[in-house]
Amino acid sequence: MCPRLCHQCASPLLILAVTAVTFSPCCSAAEKHFGNERESHAVVASKPVKVAQIVGEFDRELGKLTDNRTLSRYGLYSTDLGVSFRHKGKTYLLFGDTDGANGGDAIAYVTESSPKDGIRLKFLHNENSVYRPVFIPGIRQDGFEVPVEGASVAGKMYIYHTTGSRPSFLMGRSVVAVSEDDGMTFNYLYDLSDRHFINVSVAQVENSKWKGAPDPEGSGLLMFGSGHYRKSDVRLAYQPVDKIEFPSSICYFVGMDGEGQPNWSCKEEDAVPLFDQPCVGELSVRFNRFTRKWIMLYNCGTDRQLINMRTADYPWGPWSDPQVIFDPYRDGAFCRFMHLGWETYKCDDLQDPGRAFDNGDPYGPYQFEDLATGDENSTTIYFTMSTWNPYTVGLMKTTLTLTASNE
């Protein structure tokens, strides 16, 4: 049976008997599943705007206190990322390297959300009300070693976390950890990847709605991943939800066959890029229930980072060409809520202490699937975005419309 081969990887002899091609595919879809049925693609319809700064004490652009006032409430001065996921009816956010009373990384959940005005956060904290850092016994959690995704399965919280970062290979590798007390404590489960799935974005799906998935029934986790930090293509993997604690259950997308069916392998080295753009680090992929499109956001750039978007009807593609949905120069972010280094032009005082000559940089565009609004022809999406200098996180929004592919 096809899923059994993927999940257990049977034996090399059995795999060899299944196929004679080079990548050792475990299985292909039971039904044909072609690329784009709607003959349409998403385009940016409005300039992205900052809705609110969601961490820190003071919004330097507006010259006023932030709604969440994280320094006075939780001892958290600044942080980055803000990866959202749902757990027990709440939206949780995972933050990265944190400047605060306890260092480390931080977790919060949304207590009130009004996309027009921002989101209200409550941070997991100790008895003294200071934020409680994420701690996973057995791994190092220093700079560039951060939580990059979360998932909720059977009442447990799972996070994907990087560790083993080094100057020649930032972020190192990824691990999976589990919490049975809603993020207060974690236990290490296994190493996930040191190759193609270091930064990951995970979406839970009902397999019956995506016939190309390795399992025809039940629920699965679609895992989009990048490897070498900001020098990687994006690849796709699949794991049954009820096997999340078993790394041997992961299948890797290895391309489409001649009849348009996805093929899968139990070997990570067989995984193929979804498209050719080897510059990806942080990424976020969510299914938009209004436009019925998969939307991928990621930062990519050479001398500076830009926020890119691609869309697809199916997680394995084909994916649209990239569109730059946020450029700090084009969209007027520099000198407004992102600092422009003084060696270029002295136009603002937004910088962090001692960083007057460091440009801001946009990265970490993590989508809120539950905040999206719209209809079948357009959608407004919300995402967090880090700005580097100042070192903080903003809630952003942009509106996308569907346009016929021949327009």
C-alpha positions as CSV (number, residue, x, y, z in Angstrom):
1,M,0.0,0.0,0.0
2,C,1.4,3.3,-1.0
3,P,1.2,5.3,2.3
4,R,2.7,2.4,4.2
5,L,5.8,2.6,2.0
6,C,6.1,6.3,2.6
7,H,5.6,6.2,6.3
8,Q,7.6,3.1,7.1
9,C,10.0,3.3,4.2
10,A,9.7,-0.5,4.2
11,S,13.1,-1.7,3.1
12,P,15.5,-0.7,0.4
13,L,14.7,-4.0,-1.5
14,L,11.0,-3.2,-1.5
15,I,11.5,0.4,-2.6
16,L,13.8,-0.8,-5.4
17,A,11.1,-3.2,-6.5
18,V,8.5,-0.4,-6.8
19,T,10.6,1.8,-9.1
20,A,13.6,1.9,-11.3
21,V,14.0,5.7,-11.5
22,T,16.7,7.6,-9.6
23,F,14.8,9.3,-6.7
24,S,13.2,6.3,-5.0
25,P,9.6,7.5,-4.9
26,C,7.4,5.9,-2.3
27,C,4.1,6.7,-3.9
28,S,2.1,8.8,-6.3
29,A,-1.5,10.2,-6.0
30,A,-4.4,7.8,-6.5
31,E,-6.1,10.4,-8.8
32,K,-4.8,12.8,-11.4
33,H,-4.4,16.3,-10.0
34,F,-3.3,18.9,-12.4
35,G,-2.0,22.4,-11.8
36,N,-4.4,25.3,-12.2
37,E,-8.1,24.7,-12.6
38,R,-9.3,28.3,-12.2
39,E,-7.0,29.8,-14.9
40,S,-6.3,32.8,-12.6
41,H,-3.7,34.1,-10.3
42,A,-3.4,36.5,-7.4
43,V,-2.0,40.0,-7.9
44,V,-1.3,42.7,-5.4
45,A,-4.2,45.2,-5.5
46,S,-3.1,47.6,-2.8
47,K,0.1,48.9,-1.3
48,P,0.8,47.0,1.9
49,V,0.4,49.2,5.0
50,K,1.5,48.9,8.6
51,V,-1.5,48.4,10.9
52,A,0.3,48.5,14.2
53,Q,3.6,47.8,16.0
54,I,2.7,44.8,18.2
55,V,5.8,44.5,20.5
56,G,8.0,47.0,22.4
57,E,6.9,49.8,24.6
58,F,7.0,52.8,22.2
59,D,6.1,53.2,18.5
60,R,8.7,55.6,17.2
61,E,6.8,56.3,14.0
62,L,3.6,57.4,15.8
63,G,5.4,58.8,18.9
64,K,3.2,57.0,21.3
65,L,3.0,53.9,23.5
66,T,2.1,50.6,21.7
67,D,-1.1,48.8,22.6
68,N,0.8,45.9,24.1
69,R,3.5,47.8,26.1
70,T,5.6,44.7,26.4
71,L,8.4,46.3,28.4
72,S,6.3,47.6,31.3
73,R,4.0,44.6,31.3
74,Y,6.4,41.7,30.6
75,G,9.9,43.0,30.8
76,L,10.3,42.5,27.0
77,Y,12.1,45.4,25.3
78,S,12.2,44.1,21.7
79,T,12.0,40.9,19.6
80,D,11.3,39.7,16.1
81,L,9.4,37.1,14.0
82,G,5.9,36.5,15.4
83,V,4.9,33.2,13.8
84,S,1.2,32.5,14.3
85,F,-0.6,29.2,14.7
86,R,-3.9,28.0,16.2
87,H,-4.0,26.0,19.4
88,K,-7.1,25.2,21.5
89,G,-9.2,27.9,20.0
90,K,-6.5,30.6,20.4
91,T,-4.0,32.2,18.0
92,Y,-0.5,31.9,19.4
93,L,2.6,33.8,18.2
94,L,6.2,32.6,18.5
95,F,8.8,35.3,18.7
96,G,12.5,35.1,18.0
97,D,15.7,36.3,19.6
98,T,14.4,38.5,22.4
99,D,16.0,41.5,24.2
100,G,14.4,41.5,27.6
101,A,14.7,40.4,31.2
102,N,15.1,36.7,30.4
103,G,16.7,36.7,27.0
104,G,15.7,33.7,24.8
105,D,12.6,33.6,22.8
106,A,9.0,34.3,23.7
107,I,5.4,33.1,23.2
108,A,2.2,35.0,23.3
109,Y,-1.4,34.5,22.4
110,V,-4.0,36.9,21.0
111,T,-6.7,38.1,23.4
112,E,-8.4,40.5,21.1
113,S,-8.0,41.1,17.4
114,S,-9.4,43.9,15.3
115,P,-7.5,43.8,11.9
116,K,-8.3,47.5,11.5
117,D,-6.5,48.5,14.8
118,G,-4.1,45.6,15.6
119,I,-3.9,42.7,18.0
120,R,-3.8,42.5,21.8
121,L,-1.3,40.0,23.2
122,K,-0.8,38.2,26.4
123,F,2.7,36.7,26.9
124,L,3.3,33.5,28.7
125,H,5.0,34.7,31.9
126,N,6.4,33.6,35.2
127,E,5.0,34.5,38.6
128,N,6.6,37.9,38.5
129,S,4.8,38.7,35.3
130,V,8.1,38.7,33.3
131,Y,7.7,36.8,30.0
132,R,8.6,33.1,30.1
133,P,11.3,32.2,27.5
134,V,10.9,29.1,25.3
135,F,13.2,26.4,26.8
136,I,13.8,23.1,25.1
137,P,16.1,20.8,27.2
138,G,19.0,19.4,25.3
139,I,19.4,22.0,22.6
140,R,21.3,25.3,22.4
141,Q,19.1,28.4,22.1
142,D,21.3,31.4,21.3
143,G,21.2,33.8,18.4
144,F,19.6,32.6,15.2
145,E,18.2,29.6,17.2
146,V,14.5,30.4,17.3
147,P,11.0,28.9,17.0
148,V,9.9,29.1,13.4
149,E,6.5,27.3,13.4
150,G,3.9,25.8,15.6
151,A,1.2,23.1,15.3
152,S,-1.6,21.8,17.5
153,V,-2.4,18.1,17.5
154,A,-4.6,16.2,20.0
155,G,-4.4,18.9,22.6
156,K,-0.6,19.1,22.5
157,M,1.5,22.1,21.2
158,Y,4.3,21.3,18.9
159,I,7.0,23.8,17.8
160,Y,9.7,23.6,15.2
161,H,12.9,25.3,16.4
162,T,16.3,25.9,14.9
163,T,19.5,25.2,16.8
164,G,23.2,24.6,16.0
165,S,23.7,27.9,14.3
166,R,27.2,28.8,13.2
167,P,28.7,31.7,11.2
168,S,29.1,29.5,8.1
169,F,25.6,28.0,8.3
170,L,23.1,30.2,10.2
171,M,20.3,28.5,12.0
172,G,22.0,25.1,11.7
173,R,19.3,22.5,11.9
174,S,15.7,22.2,13.0
175,V,14.1,20.1,15.8
176,V,10.6,19.3,16.9
177,A,9.5,19.8,20.5
178,V,6.2,19.2,22.3
179,S,4.4,20.9,25.2
180,E,1.5,19.3,27.1
181,D,0.9,22.5,29.2
182,D,0.1,25.0,26.4
183,G,3.7,26.3,25.9
184,M,4.8,26.6,29.5
185,T,7.3,23.7,29.2
186,F,8.7,21.8,26.2
187,N,10.4,18.4,25.6
188,Y,12.6,17.7,22.7
189,L,11.3,15.0,20.4
190,Y,13.7,14.7,17.4
191,D,15.9,16.4,14.9
192,L,13.9,17.3,11.8
193,S,16.4,18.5,9.2
194,D,19.9,19.9,8.6
195,R,19.3,20.0,4.9
196,H,16.1,21.4,3.3
197,F,13.7,21.9,6.1
198,I,15.4,24.2,8.6
199,N,12.9,27.1,8.3
200,V,9.5,25.6,7.9
201,S,5.9,26.6,7.4
202,V,3.3,23.9,8.3
203,A,-0.3,23.7,7.3
204,Q,-2.8,21.1,8.5
205,V,-5.1,19.7,5.8
206,E,-7.8,17.1,5.3
207,N,-6.3,14.7,2.9
208,S,-9.6,13.9,1.1
209,K,-9.6,17.5,-0.2
210,W,-6.1,17.2,-1.6
211,K,-6.0,14.0,-3.6
212,G,-2.3,14.2,-4.4
213,A,-1.4,13.7,-0.7
214,P,0.3,10.4,0.1
215,D,-2.7,9.4,2.4
216,P,-6.1,9.3,0.8
217,E,-7.9,9.8,4.1
218,G,-7.3,11.4,7.5
219,S,-5.4,14.6,8.3
220,G,-1.9,15.6,7.2
221,L,0.7,18.2,7.8
222,L,2.1,19.9,4.7
223,M,5.6,21.2,5.5
224,F,7.2,23.8,3.3
225,G,10.8,24.2,4.0
226,S,14.0,26.1,3.2
227,G,17.6,25.1,4.0
228,H,20.8,27.1,3.9
229,Y,19.7,30.4,5.4
230,R,18.5,32.9,2.7
231,K,20.3,30.8,0.1
232,S,17.7,28.1,-0.4
233,D,14.9,27.0,-2.7
234,V,11.6,25.9,-1.2
235,R,10.7,22.2,-0.9
236,L,7.6,20.3,0.3
237,A,7.1,17.4,2.7
238,Y,4.1,15.6,4.1
239,Q,3.5,13.9,7.5
240,P,0.3,12.3,8.9
241,V,-1.0,14.3,11.8
242,D,-1.2,11.3,14.1
243,K,2.4,10.5,13.3
244,I,3.8,13.9,14.1
245,E,6.1,12.4,16.8
246,F,7.7,10.0,14.4
247,P,10.1,11.5,11.9
248,S,10.2,8.3,9.8
249,S,6.6,9.1,8.8
250,I,7.7,12.1,6.7
251,C,7.4,11.9,2.9
252,Y,9.1,14.4,0.5
253,F,7.7,15.7,-2.7
254,V,9.9,14.7,-5.6
255,G,8.1,16.1,-8.6
256,M,5.2,15.3,-10.9
257,D,4.9,12.3,-13.2
258,G,4.0,12.4,-16.9
259,E,0.3,12.3,-16.0
260,G,0.4,15.3,-13.6
261,Q,0.4,13.2,-10.4
262,P,2.7,14.1,-7.4
263,N,5.4,11.6,-6.5
264,W,6.7,11.2,-2.9
265,S,9.9,9.7,-1.4
266,C,10.9,8.8,2.2
267,K,14.3,10.4,1.5
268,E,14.9,14.1,2.2
269,E,17.8,14.2,-0.3
270,D,15.3,13.3,-3.0
271,A,13.1,16.4,-2.4
272,V,13.0,18.8,-5.3
273,P,12.5,22.6,-5.3
274,L,8.9,23.9,-6.0
275,F,10.5,26.7,-8.1
276,D,13.9,28.1,-8.9
277,Q,14.8,31.0,-6.5
278,P,17.6,30.0,-4.1
279,C,17.3,33.0,-1.8
280,V,14.7,31.9,0.7
281,G,15.1,31.9,4.5
282,E,12.0,32.8,6.5
283,L,8.7,31.8,4.9
284,S,5.0,31.5,5.5
285,V,2.5,29.4,3.5
286,R,-1.3,29.4,4.2
287,F,-4.4,28.4,2.3
288,N,-6.7,31.3,1.7
289,R,-10.3,30.1,2.1
290,F,-11.7,33.0,0.1
291,T,-9.7,32.8,-3.1
292,R,-9.0,29.1,-2.7
293,K,-5.3,29.8,-3.3
294,W,-2.2,28.8,-1.4
295,I,-0.3,32.0,-0.6
296,M,3.4,31.9,0.0
297,L,5.2,34.9,1.5
298,Y,9.0,35.0,2.0
299,N,11.8,37.4,2.1
300,C,14.4,37.4,-0.6
301,G,17.1,39.8,-1.8
302,T,20.7,40.5,-2.4
303,D,21.8,43.9,-1.0
304,R,18.5,44.2,0.9
305,Q,15.5,41.9,1.6
306,L,12.2,42.3,-0.2
307,I,8.9,40.5,0.7
308,N,7.9,38.2,-2.2
309,M,4.7,36.4,-2.8
310,R,3.7,33.4,-4.9
311,T,0.4,31.6,-5.2
312,A,-0.8,28.2,-6.3
313,D,-4.0,26.1,-6.5
314,Y,-2.2,23.1,-5.0
315,P,0.6,22.9,-2.5
316,W,2.9,21.2,-5.0
317,G,2.2,23.8,-7.6
318,P,2.7,25.0,-10.2
319,W,3.5,28.2,-8.3
320,S,3.1,31.6,-9.9
321,D,6.0,33.8,-10.7
322,P,7.2,35.9,-7.7
323,Q,5.8,39.3,-7.0
324,V,7.4,41.8,-4.7
325,I,4.6,42.8,-2.3
326,F,6.8,44.9,-0.1
327,D,9.8,47.0,-0.9
328,P,10.8,49.5,1.8
329,Y,12.0,52.1,-0.7
330,R,9.0,51.8,-3.1
331,D,6.4,51.6,-0.4
332,G,7.8,54.5,1.7
333,A,8.8,52.5,4.8
334,F,12.2,54.0,5.2
335,C,12.2,57.2,7.2
336,R,8.7,56.3,8.4
337,F,8.8,53.1,10.4
338,M,12.1,51.6,9.2
339,H,15.4,53.3,9.8
340,L,17.5,54.5,6.8
341,G,21.2,54.5,7.7
342,W,22.6,57.9,8.2
343,E,25.4,57.3,5.7
344,T,22.7,57.3,3.1
345,Y,20.5,60.2,4.2
346,K,19.6,61.5,7.7
347,C,15.8,61.4,7.5
348,D,14.7,59.8,10.8
349,D,15.6,58.9,14.4
350,L,13.9,55.5,14.4
351,Q,17.1,53.6,15.0
352,D,17.9,51.4,18.0
353,P,20.7,52.8,20.3
354,G,24.1,52.7,18.6
355,R,22.7,51.7,15.2
356,A,22.4,55.0,13.4
357,F,24.2,53.7,10.4
358,D,22.4,50.4,10.1
359,N,19.5,50.2,7.6
360,G,16.3,48.5,8.6
361,D,15.5,45.4,6.6
362,P,12.1,43.6,6.2
363,Y,11.9,39.9,6.9
364,G,9.7,37.2,8.5
365,P,6.4,37.8,6.7
366,Y,4.2,35.3,8.8
367,Q,0.5,35.2,7.8
368,F,-2.5,35.1,10.1
369,E,-4.8,32.6,8.3
370,D,-7.7,33.4,10.6
371,L,-7.6,37.2,10.1
372,A,-8.0,37.0,6.3
373,T,-11.1,38.6,4.9
374,G,-12.6,38.7,1.4
375,D,-14.6,36.9,-1.2
376,E,-13.9,34.5,-4.1
377,N,-12.3,37.3,-6.2
378,S,-10.2,39.2,-3.6
379,T,-8.8,38.9,-0.1
380,T,-7.1,41.1,2.5
381,I,-4.3,39.2,4.2
382,Y,-2.6,40.2,7.5
383,F,1.0,39.2,8.4
384,T,3.7,40.1,10.8
385,M,6.9,41.6,9.5
386,S,10.1,42.3,11.3
387,T,12.0,45.5,10.5
388,W,15.6,44.8,11.9
389,N,16.2,48.5,12.8
390,P,14.2,49.3,14.8
391,Y,14.3,45.7,16.0
392,T,10.6,45.1,16.3
393,V,7.5,43.5,14.7
394,G,4.7,45.1,12.9
395,L,1.3,43.8,11.8
396,M,0.9,44.4,8.0
397,K,-1.9,44.1,5.6
398,T,-2.4,44.0,1.8
399,T,-5.3,43.2,-0.5
400,L,-5.0,40.7,-3.4
401,T,-7.3,40.2,-6.3
402,L,-7.7,37.4,-8.8
403,T,-7.1,38.2,-12.4
404,A,-7.5,35.9,-15.4
405,S,-4.1,34.5,-16.5
406,N,-4.4,35.9,-20.0
407,E,-4.9,39.5,-18.8
